[in-house]
Amino acid sequence: MTDQSTAKPDELVIVLDFGAQYGQLIARRIRECHVYCEILPHDTPTAEILARRPKGLVFSGGPSSVYDDDAPLCDPKLFEAGIPILGICYGMQLMAKMLGGEVRGGGRREYGKTELTVLDAGDIFQDLNPRLIAWMSHGDRAERVPPGFIETARTASALAAMSDRSRRLFGVQFHPEVVHTPWGMEIFRNFLYQQCGCRETWTTVSAVTTAVRAIKDQVDSGKVVCALSGGVDSAVTAALIHRAIGDQLTCIFMDHGFLRKDEGEQVARTFGENFQVNLVHVQVQERFLSRLQDVLDPEEKRKIIGEEYANVLEEEAGKLGDVQFLAQGTLYPDVIESGTREAARIKTHHNVGGLPETLKLELVEPVRYLFKDEVRRVGEELGLPDEIVWRHPFPGPGLAIRIVGQITAERLDILREADAVIIDEIMAAGLYRRLFQCFGVLIPVKSVGVMGDQRTYRSTIVLRAVTSDDAMTADWAQLPYEVLSRISTRIINEVSGINRVVYDISSKPPATIEWE
């Protein structure tokens, strides 16, 4: 299996990741300024960085101290490359130390909302108030700026920002990317527009145009099969490729038995009838279920499903003749969560880490570098119906990773019915578009209940509902009590085998959105 990266826009800003908690959030904020941005490891070779001709660089924060023996560093040549650089938190401390300033370790830690005073509003603080509230999270601090720099902001106890205007090097000790720094977007705008000379060219229309051009260049006259799940990611992928190459695309929609209620019919109607896309609907429920018999480990579930998914795709593609390409709805968070040099693997996504190397198809992944909200906007631009564009994220392994423990046909039916009740009530309450995800989880816990004056000993459904922008972080949703009550009452009354419903009030981090 080979992979070919999707073509990128002409203008690029690169975030060098030093292990930041908020690295992905920095990239999102830059894209919200309509400037295309990607994240690369801090030790990416300078030649590779310069070859991509970035308009600007951002050094992220990170958990290390610049005095650690194994502290992540950058190539000093980057400071002499003539590219504007913004260092954030650890990125500023690194800049200060490497360029001849002084950074002191330990001492008084600043954490949380902190007042700072702007000393010089001539560059990245342009048009901002002289007194501001910023979000701090650091122990080390820059005590003396390097030669050529000036202090541009301070808190009561520490240097908060510095600038070298002649070299267009800037550092901030606070985190402009988080919502707790309410004016942080102005820092990015001033850096991107005034210092880097970026234009606001990263738009939905430009994303579609770029993706279509890249698909045509990569595929040429070849045939593509698309692994269509019915979710927004694969749906937008299919619509983009169909716009680019038309009937060279065949979508394979696989019912592996882990879909939600009535999902197969909706997908067939949308793509087979409305979009007239070549669609193959494969029924392989028993095949997948037999592979997962007695498998309890969630990571093993994902790997098995990914492997079997690839096997079925390869078999079906073989029936279509000379197919060279496999299209997938891989997103940027999928890539990040599956593990990079700076980010530990959280879980294997079936379309990132679950496909075997023996799959002899070249990948086409036109939304690989997009976040979820960007994919939705592309879907709207392509004319996809709202029920697809605004459908809540649904994992490739489906209900198989929303059943904790053993997967059986009976447990799948229970969860499928409970999940349908949840979605129905959330929609009836007008909350569906306000939530990032809501769903049920069937856990291997039974409890005693009383129904019709009879003792019961039945299973438990966990209700999960979260708010999020991009799935990298999420908060549990504070649903109205009356909605929770209706969901619980209906599930217990209508779904055989359930006598208890509980609500998950965990945020991400430390939890993940899905349970497995």
Backbone torsions as a table, in degrees:
resi	resn	phi	psi	omega
1	MET	NA	130.7	178.5
2	THR	-115.1	160.4	-178.4
3	ASP	-130.0	137.5	177.1
4	GLN	-129.0	126.1	-175.5
5	SER	-69.2	147.3	176.2
6	THR	-70.4	143.1	177.6
7	ALA	-60.8	148.7	-176.9
8	LYS	-111.1	161.6	174.2
9	PRO	-63.0	164.6	-177.0
10	ASP	-66.5	-38.7	-179.4
11	GLU	-95.2	135.8	-174.9
12	LEU	-142.6	136.8	167.8
13	VAL	-117.5	135.1	-176.9
14	ILE	-109.4	130.9	170.3
15	VAL	-97.2	119.0	173.8
16	LEU	-88.9	122.1	-171.7
17	ASP	-91.0	118.5	177.1
18	PHE	-105.0	26.1	178.6
19	GLY	91.5	27.8	-173.1
20	ALA	-71.6	144.4	170.9
21	GLN	-66.5	-32.8	-174.4
22	TYR	-109.8	22.3	-176.8
23	GLY	-57.7	-45.2	-179.9
24	GLN	-67.0	-31.2	179.8
25	LEU	-68.3	-34.4	175.7
26	ILE	-60.0	-46.8	179.7
27	ALA	-61.0	-40.4	179.1
28	ARG	-63.1	-42.9	-178.3
29	ARG	-64.0	-38.8	178.7
30	ILE	-64.8	-42.3	178.5
31	ARG	-65.9	-32.4	176.8
32	GLU	-65.7	-19.0	172.7
33	CYS	-85.6	9.0	180.0
34	HIS	64.3	35.6	174.7
35	VAL	-122.6	129.3	-177.4
36	TYR	-72.2	139.9	-173.6
37	CYS	-145.6	145.2	173.5
38	GLU	-135.0	158.4	179.0
39	ILE	-105.5	131.1	175.7
40	LEU	-126.9	152.9	176.1
41	PRO	-61.3	151.1	-176.0
42	HIS	-61.3	-27.2	-177.2
43	ASP	-97.3	19.2	173.5
44	THR	-57.9	131.5	-177.6
45	PRO	-55.1	139.4	-178.7
46	THR	-58.2	-38.7	-179.9
47	ALA	-60.2	-38.5	178.9
48	GLU	-67.7	-40.2	178.5
49	ILE	-64.2	-48.8	-176.7
50	LEU	-67.0	-31.3	179.6
51	ALA	-63.9	-24.2	-180.0
52	ARG	-86.8	-3.9	174.4
53	ARG	51.4	56.7	179.6
54	PRO	-69.6	147.1	175.7
55	LYS	-79.3	-20.9	179.7
56	GLY	-163.9	160.3	176.6
57	LEU	-124.2	144.5	172.7
58	VAL	-124.5	125.9	174.3
59	PHE	-92.2	121.4	-176.9
60	SER	-75.8	173.1	169.2
61	GLY	-75.3	-171.9	179.5
62	GLY	177.2	163.5	-175.5
63	PRO	-81.2	-9.7	-173.9
64	SER	-80.1	165.0	167.8
65	SER	-102.9	142.3	179.7
66	VAL	-63.7	-12.1	179.3
67	TYR	-94.2	-5.5	177.6
68	ASP	-64.0	145.3	179.0
69	ASP	-60.7	-34.4	-178.7
70	ASP	-106.9	28.0	-179.4
71	ALA	-59.9	133.5	177.8
72	PRO	-66.4	134.2	-177.7
73	LEU	-121.9	170.1	171.2
74	CYS	-116.9	168.7	176.2
75	ASP	-74.4	123.9	179.9
76	PRO	-56.5	-23.7	-179.6
77	LYS	-62.1	-22.7	-179.8
78	LEU	-62.8	-32.8	-178.6
79	PHE	-70.6	-18.9	-178.2
80	GLU	-105.4	8.6	-174.4
81	ALA	-84.5	-6.5	179.8
82	GLY	80.1	11.6	179.0
83	ILE	-97.6	129.6	176.6
84	PRO	-59.2	138.9	-178.6
85	ILE	-129.6	134.1	172.2
86	LEU	-116.1	117.1	176.8
87	GLY	-99.0	131.1	-177.6
88	ILE	-115.3	123.1	176.5
89	CYS	56.5	-109.1	177.3
90	TYR	-55.9	-36.4	178.7
91	GLY	-59.9	-37.1	176.4
92	MET	-71.0	-43.9	179.7
93	GLN	-61.8	-40.3	177.7
94	LEU	-62.3	-45.2	178.1
95	MET	-59.5	-45.6	-179.1
96	ALA	-61.0	-47.2	-176.4
97	LYS	-68.0	-45.0	-175.2
98	MET	-70.0	-24.1	-176.7
99	LEU	-101.1	9.6	172.5
100	GLY	103.2	9.8	174.7
101	GLY	-86.2	-167.0	-179.6
102	GLU	-127.8	129.5	177.1
103	VAL	-120.1	130.9	-179.4
104	ARG	-106.8	132.3	179.3
105	GLY	-87.1	154.6	175.9
106	GLY	69.3	-144.2	-178.7
107	GLY	75.7	-158.8	-177.5
108	ARG	-74.0	125.9	-179.1
109	ARG	-86.6	139.1	173.3
110	GLU	-107.6	124.4	-179.8
111	TYR	-143.8	134.2	177.4
112	GLY	95.5	-164.2	-177.2
113	LYS	-69.6	126.6	-175.0
114	THR	-136.5	139.3	178.4
115	GLU	-83.1	135.2	175.0
116	LEU	-128.8	156.6	178.7
117	THR	-112.8	127.5	177.2
118	VAL	-80.1	122.3	-179.7
119	LEU	-93.0	-27.2	-178.8
120	ASP	-148.0	116.3	-176.9
121	ALA	-100.9	31.0	-173.8
122	GLY	-85.5	-10.9	-177.8
123	ASP	-134.5	-99.9	-172.8
124	ILE	-74.0	-12.6	175.8
125	PHE	-97.0	13.5	-177.5
126	GLN	-56.1	132.3	176.5
127	ASP	67.5	17.6	176.1
128	LEU	-103.3	157.4	-179.9
129	ASN	-66.3	153.8	-179.4
130	PRO	-70.7	-21.8	176.7
131	ARG	-121.5	128.1	-172.6
132	LEU	-139.4	158.3	173.5
133	ILE	-105.5	128.1	-178.3
134	ALA	-129.6	159.9	178.3
135	TRP	-96.6	120.6	179.9
136	MET	-109.4	149.4	174.6
137	SER	-158.9	81.3	-176.9
138	HIS	-157.9	156.5	172.2
139	GLY	-110.7	-53.2	174.5
140	ASP	-66.1	158.1	178.2
141	ARG	-152.7	151.2	175.5
142	ALA	-79.2	123.4	-179.8
143	GLU	-94.6	-31.9	-178.6
144	ARG	-140.8	131.5	-177.8
145	VAL	-75.2	153.9	179.1
146	PRO	-69.1	163.3	174.8
147	PRO	-55.8	137.0	-179.8
148	GLY	93.0	-13.6	-179.5
149	PHE	-96.9	157.0	170.0
150	ILE	-125.5	154.1	172.4
151	GLU	-76.2	133.3	179.5
152	THR	-117.1	-12.3	175.5
153	ALA	-160.6	150.6	178.7
154	ARG	-141.3	152.7	165.4
155	THR	-98.5	-174.6	179.5
156	ALA	-64.1	-23.2	-173.6
157	SER	-126.9	-2.7	-173.9
158	ALA	-156.9	159.2	171.2
159	LEU	-66.6	131.4	-175.8
160	ALA	-110.7	-20.1	179.7
161	ALA	-162.7	153.1	179.2
162	MET	-147.9	156.3	-177.8
163	SER	-144.7	142.0	166.2
164	ASP	-121.5	93.9	-171.8
165	ARG	-67.3	-32.6	-177.1
166	SER	-65.8	-34.6	179.0
167	ARG	-101.0	-1.3	-179.0
168	ARG	55.6	50.2	176.4
169	LEU	-113.0	128.6	-173.8
170	PHE	-136.5	144.0	177.9
171	GLY	-135.8	140.8	174.5
172	VAL	-131.2	136.0	-179.5
173	GLN	-81.2	-22.1	-178.4
174	PHE	-89.1	179.8	-178.6
175	HIS	-111.5	98.3	-179.6
176	PRO	-73.0	-13.5	-174.9
177	GLU	-80.8	-16.8	-176.0
178	VAL	-92.1	154.5	-177.0
179	VAL	-67.1	-19.1	-179.9
180	HIS	-72.7	-11.5	168.1
181	THR	-105.0	87.6	-167.5
182	PRO	-64.2	-20.4	-179.5
183	TRP	-105.2	12.9	-175.5
184	GLY	-61.4	-31.5	179.2
185	MET	-61.9	-29.9	178.2
186	GLU	-66.6	-33.6	175.2
187	ILE	-61.5	-46.9	179.4
188	PHE	-64.3	-43.7	-179.3
189	ARG	-61.8	-44.7	179.8
190	ASN	-63.6	-40.5	178.7
191	PHE	-66.4	-48.3	-174.5
192	LEU	-69.8	-47.7	-173.7
193	TYR	-82.3	-46.9	-174.0
194	GLN	-82.2	-40.7	-174.1
195	GLN	-93.8	-37.7	-178.0
196	CYS	-93.2	-16.8	-178.3
197	GLY	71.0	25.9	179.9
198	CYS	-74.1	150.0	173.3
199	ARG	-107.1	159.3	-178.9
200	GLU	-84.9	71.0	-173.6
201	THR	-103.4	-11.0	-178.6
202	TRP	-87.5	91.8	-178.2
203	THR	-124.1	172.6	178.2
204	THR	-60.5	-43.7	-179.8
205	VAL	-62.8	-43.4	-179.5
206	SER	-67.8	-34.2	178.3
207	ALA	-64.3	-41.6	178.1
208	VAL	-65.0	-47.7	-178.8
209	THR	-59.8	-44.7	-180.0
210	THR	-63.4	-45.0	-178.5
211	ALA	-64.9	-44.1	-179.9
212	VAL	-61.7	-43.2	178.6
213	ARG	-62.3	-42.4	-179.0
214	ALA	-65.9	-39.5	178.7
215	ILE	-62.8	-46.7	179.4
216	LYS	-60.3	-42.5	-179.4
217	ASP	-64.7	-40.8	-176.8
218	GLN	-74.6	-45.7	-171.5
219	VAL	-84.2	-37.3	-176.8
220	ASP	56.7	-117.2	-178.1
221	SER	-102.1	11.7	-176.5
222	GLY	-75.0	171.2	178.2
223	LYS	-102.4	142.8	-177.7
224	VAL	-125.2	136.5	166.7
225	VAL	-109.1	140.1	-179.8
226	CYS	-115.3	128.2	175.5
227	ALA	-78.4	95.8	-174.3
228	LEU	-94.0	120.5	-179.8
229	SER	-100.9	-20.1	-174.7
230	GLY	101.1	-13.8	175.8
231	GLY	-77.3	169.5	-175.6
232	VAL	-64.6	-34.2	-176.1
233	ASP	-64.1	-53.5	-179.3
234	SER	-72.2	-29.7	178.4
235	ALA	-65.6	-44.6	178.2
236	VAL	-66.5	-39.1	176.0
237	THR	-57.5	-48.4	-179.9
238	ALA	-62.3	-43.5	-178.8
239	ALA	-65.6	-38.9	177.5
240	LEU	-63.1	-47.0	-177.5
241	ILE	-68.2	-37.5	178.1
242	HIS	-63.7	-39.7	176.9
243	ARG	-63.9	-35.5	-176.3
244	ALA	-77.2	-43.0	-169.9
245	ILE	-130.2	2.5	174.0
246	GLY	58.3	-126.2	-172.7
247	ASP	-72.9	-0.7	171.8
248	GLN	-69.5	-11.8	-178.7
249	LEU	-99.4	135.1	168.1
250	THR	-125.6	126.9	178.3
251	CYS	-93.4	134.5	176.2
252	ILE	-111.1	111.7	178.3
253	PHE	-102.2	117.2	-171.5
254	MET	-106.8	117.2	173.2
255	ASP	-90.8	96.2	-177.9
256	HIS	-89.0	4.8	178.4
257	GLY	93.1	-2.1	-176.6
258	PHE	-112.0	19.8	-179.8
259	LEU	-83.0	163.1	175.0
260	ARG	-79.7	171.5	-174.6
261	LYS	-61.0	130.0	175.7
262	ASP	64.7	14.6	-175.5
263	GLU	-68.9	-39.2	-178.4
264	GLY	-60.4	-42.6	-179.7
265	GLU	-64.6	-39.0	-179.2
266	GLN	-66.0	-42.9	-179.5
267	VAL	-64.6	-45.3	-179.9
268	ALA	-60.7	-40.3	-179.6
269	ARG	-66.8	-44.2	-176.0
270	THR	-65.9	-48.8	-172.5
271	PHE	-93.0	-34.9	-179.3
272	GLY	-76.7	-38.9	-175.8
273	GLU	-96.9	-53.1	-173.5
274	ASN	-72.6	-40.5	-175.4
275	PHE	-102.4	-6.2	-178.6
276	GLN	50.8	41.3	176.1
277	VAL	-86.0	141.0	173.3
278	ASN	-59.8	118.0	-172.4
279	LEU	-129.0	127.9	174.1
280	VAL	-111.3	120.8	-178.4
281	HIS	-104.4	112.7	-173.7
282	VAL	-107.3	129.0	178.6
283	GLN	-102.3	106.7	-176.1
284	VAL	-134.4	37.3	-175.6
285	GLN	-60.9	-49.2	-176.3
286	GLU	-65.0	-35.1	-179.4
287	ARG	-61.1	-46.1	-179.2
288	PHE	-71.5	-41.3	-177.1
289	LEU	-62.4	-39.6	179.3
290	SER	-66.4	-33.2	178.5
291	ARG	-68.4	-26.8	-175.2
292	LEU	-99.4	6.8	179.9
293	GLN	-59.9	124.4	177.6
294	ASP	69.7	10.8	175.7
295	VAL	-88.6	121.6	-175.9
296	LEU	-111.4	-29.7	-175.9
297	ASP	-71.0	126.4	-176.2
298	PRO	-62.6	-37.2	179.5
299	GLU	-67.3	-36.8	177.3
300	GLU	-67.6	-38.1	176.3
301	LYS	-57.7	-49.0	-178.0
302	ARG	-60.4	-43.1	-177.7
303	LYS	-66.5	-42.4	179.8
304	ILE	-64.7	-44.8	-180.0
305	ILE	-63.8	-42.2	178.1
306	GLY	-62.0	-41.5	-179.8
307	GLU	-65.7	-45.6	-179.0
308	GLU	-68.7	-36.2	176.8
309	TYR	-58.6	-45.5	179.8
310	ALA	-65.0	-38.4	179.3
311	ASN	-62.6	-44.8	-180.0
312	VAL	-65.8	-42.5	178.2
313	LEU	-58.6	-44.3	-178.4
314	GLU	-64.3	-40.8	178.4
315	GLU	-63.5	-46.7	-177.6
316	GLU	-69.2	-36.9	177.4
317	ALA	-63.8	-35.5	179.4
318	GLY	-63.4	-28.7	179.1
319	LYS	-74.6	-16.2	-175.8
320	LEU	-92.1	-2.9	-178.9
321	GLY	101.9	-143.7	-173.5
322	ASP	-83.4	84.7	177.9
323	VAL	-99.0	130.8	-178.2
324	GLN	-108.3	-19.2	-168.8
325	PHE	-128.6	145.5	173.2
326	LEU	-119.1	124.2	179.0
327	ALA	-99.3	138.5	179.7
328	GLN	-137.0	153.5	179.1
329	GLY	-93.3	45.4	178.2
330	THR	-65.1	133.0	177.0
331	LEU	-109.0	166.2	178.2
332	TYR	-59.6	-45.8	177.3
333	PRO	-60.7	-32.0	175.4
334	ASP	-58.8	-46.0	-178.1
335	VAL	-64.3	-44.8	-176.9
336	ILE	-65.6	-46.2	-176.2
337	GLU	-70.4	-22.9	179.4
338	SER	-79.9	-4.2	172.5
339	GLY	109.7	124.7	171.0
340	THR	-126.0	-175.7	-179.8
341	ARG	-64.4	-29.5	-177.0
342	GLU	-103.2	-13.8	-177.6
343	ALA	-119.5	127.3	179.3
344	ALA	-68.6	152.0	176.8
345	ARG	-70.5	125.0	176.3
346	ILE	-89.8	-46.1	177.5
347	LYS	-161.5	153.0	179.1
348	THR	-82.6	121.6	173.3
349	HIS	-86.5	135.5	-171.2
350	HIS	-60.0	-25.2	-179.6
351	ASN	-100.4	13.2	174.5
352	VAL	-123.5	-57.4	-175.8
353	GLY	-108.7	-0.5	-173.8
354	GLY	-100.6	-4.5	-177.4
355	LEU	-91.8	135.0	-177.1
356	PRO	-75.2	152.7	179.6
357	GLU	-68.0	-14.5	-178.9
358	THR	-77.5	-10.2	-178.9
359	LEU	-68.7	112.1	-171.6
360	LYS	-91.5	51.4	177.2
361	LEU	-130.8	141.1	178.3
362	GLU	-84.0	133.1	-175.8
363	LEU	-76.9	138.8	169.1
364	VAL	-118.1	116.0	-174.1
365	GLU	-132.3	75.5	-171.9
366	PRO	-69.5	-14.9	178.6
367	VAL	-114.2	19.7	-176.7
368	ARG	-60.2	-28.5	-176.5
369	TYR	-106.9	21.8	-179.9
370	LEU	-111.9	148.7	170.3
371	PHE	-87.2	166.5	-172.5
372	LYS	-58.2	-45.0	-177.7
373	ASP	-66.0	-31.8	176.7
374	GLU	-68.0	-38.1	178.3
375	VAL	-64.4	-39.7	178.6
376	ARG	-61.8	-42.7	-179.6
377	ARG	-65.3	-37.3	176.2
378	VAL	-64.2	-41.4	178.1
379	GLY	-59.7	-41.5	176.9
380	GLU	-63.7	-42.1	179.3
381	GLU	-61.7	-33.4	-179.2
382	LEU	-82.6	-6.8	177.4
383	GLY	86.6	18.0	176.7
384	LEU	-68.8	146.7	-179.2
385	PRO	-66.4	153.9	-177.5
386	ASP	-57.7	-35.1	-176.6
387	GLU	-67.4	-18.3	174.4
388	ILE	-92.4	-49.9	-176.3
389	VAL	-59.7	-41.6	-174.3
390	TRP	-102.5	12.4	175.2
391	ARG	-64.7	136.5	179.2
392	HIS	-62.1	147.4	177.7
393	PRO	-53.6	139.1	179.0
394	PHE	-134.3	123.2	-173.6
395	PRO	-66.8	150.5	177.9
396	GLY	-54.2	-44.5	177.8
397	PRO	-70.7	-5.8	173.6
398	GLY	61.7	-141.3	-176.0
399	LEU	-65.7	-14.3	-179.5
400	ALA	-61.0	-29.7	178.6
401	ILE	-103.8	12.5	169.4
402	ARG	-111.3	6.5	169.4
403	ILE	-110.8	111.1	178.7
404	VAL	-81.2	124.6	-178.2
405	GLY	96.7	-147.9	-172.1
406	GLN	-69.9	139.7	178.7
407	ILE	-104.0	122.1	175.7
408	THR	-132.2	163.8	177.8
409	ALA	-60.8	-38.8	-179.7
410	GLU	-64.7	-45.1	-179.5
411	ARG	-67.0	-35.3	176.2
412	LEU	-62.8	-42.2	179.1
413	ASP	-64.1	-40.8	178.6
414	ILE	-60.5	-50.1	-178.0
415	LEU	-65.8	-38.9	-178.9
416	ARG	-60.3	-43.3	179.7
417	GLU	-69.7	-41.4	178.8
418	ALA	-64.4	-41.6	179.7
419	ASP	-63.2	-38.4	179.2
420	ALA	-64.2	-38.5	176.8
421	VAL	-62.7	-44.7	-179.2
422	ILE	-59.0	-50.5	-178.6
423	ILE	-62.4	-41.7	-179.4
424	ASP	-60.2	-46.1	-178.1
425	GLU	-72.1	-36.1	177.7
426	ILE	-64.5	-41.1	177.9
427	MET	-67.0	-42.5	-179.5
428	ALA	-61.5	-30.9	179.8
429	ALA	-84.3	-1.5	-179.1
430	GLY	71.1	26.8	-174.7
431	LEU	-105.9	-8.0	-170.4
432	TYR	-59.0	-46.4	-177.8
433	ARG	-72.9	-16.3	179.3
434	ARG	-83.3	-18.4	-178.0
435	LEU	-100.5	149.0	174.3
436	PHE	-80.5	-42.1	177.0
437	GLN	-152.3	145.5	167.4
438	CYS	-146.1	138.5	-176.0
439	PHE	-168.9	172.2	176.5
440	GLY	-106.6	153.1	175.3
441	VAL	-127.5	131.0	176.5
442	LEU	-98.1	119.4	-176.7
443	ILE	-108.9	154.3	-177.1
444	PRO	-81.4	52.9	-179.8
445	VAL	-128.2	123.5	174.5
446	LYS	-108.0	150.7	179.8
447	SER	-140.4	160.7	179.9
448	VAL	-79.4	138.8	176.1
449	GLY	-142.3	176.7	177.4
450	VAL	-130.7	118.4	179.9
451	MET	-135.3	122.6	-178.6
452	GLY	60.9	39.4	-179.4
453	ASP	64.3	14.4	178.6
454	GLN	-115.0	143.6	174.9
455	ARG	-71.2	136.4	174.8
456	THR	-123.2	157.8	175.3
457	TYR	-140.6	90.3	-168.3
458	ARG	-130.9	179.3	-171.6
459	SER	-83.0	169.8	-176.6
460	THR	-118.0	135.2	172.2
461	ILE	-104.8	131.9	173.3
462	VAL	-98.6	127.8	174.2
463	LEU	-92.3	128.2	179.2
464	ARG	-122.3	124.1	176.8
465	ALA	-141.6	127.2	-175.4
466	VAL	-135.3	157.5	170.2
467	THR	-111.1	143.0	-179.3
468	SER	-169.0	160.3	173.6
469	ASP	-98.4	-34.6	-168.6
470	ASP	-144.0	6.8	179.3
471	ALA	75.2	-6.5	178.1
472	MET	-74.5	-34.6	171.3
473	THR	-133.7	157.8	-179.9
474	ALA	-157.3	147.7	174.5
475	ASP	-115.4	145.0	175.8
476	TRP	-68.6	141.3	-175.0
477	ALA	-83.9	134.8	178.7
478	GLN	-87.1	77.6	-178.5
479	LEU	-67.3	146.0	176.6
480	PRO	-59.8	144.3	-178.4
481	TYR	-58.2	-37.5	-177.6
482	GLU	-66.2	-32.5	176.6
483	VAL	-69.5	-44.5	176.9
484	LEU	-59.4	-40.6	-179.6
485	SER	-63.8	-44.0	-179.4
486	ARG	-65.0	-41.8	178.9
487	ILE	-60.8	-48.2	-178.5
488	SER	-62.2	-46.3	-178.3
489	THR	-61.8	-45.7	-178.2
490	ARG	-66.1	-43.8	-179.7
491	ILE	-60.7	-47.0	-177.3
492	ILE	-66.4	-36.7	-179.2
493	ASN	-77.6	-34.5	-169.0
494	GLU	-103.6	-21.5	-174.9
495	VAL	-105.9	113.4	-179.4
496	SER	-64.3	134.1	176.3
497	GLY	99.4	-1.8	-178.6
498	ILE	-118.3	132.6	174.2
499	ASN	-131.0	7.4	180.0
500	ARG	-151.7	137.4	175.9
501	VAL	-125.9	129.8	178.7
502	VAL	-123.3	157.9	-176.2
503	TYR	-113.9	128.9	-178.8
504	ASP	-84.2	117.5	-179.6
505	ILE	-113.4	40.3	178.2
506	SER	-100.3	141.5	177.0
507	SER	-98.6	165.1	174.4
508	LYS	-113.8	124.7	-16.7
509	PRO	-69.0	168.4	11.6
510	PRO	-86.4	-20.5	178.0
511	ALA	-81.7	171.8	167.3
512	THR	-103.2	170.6	179.8
513	ILE	-69.3	-53.0	174.9
514	GLU	-75.7	159.3	179.3
515	TRP	-84.8	-25.7	179.9
516	GLU	-126.2	NA	NA
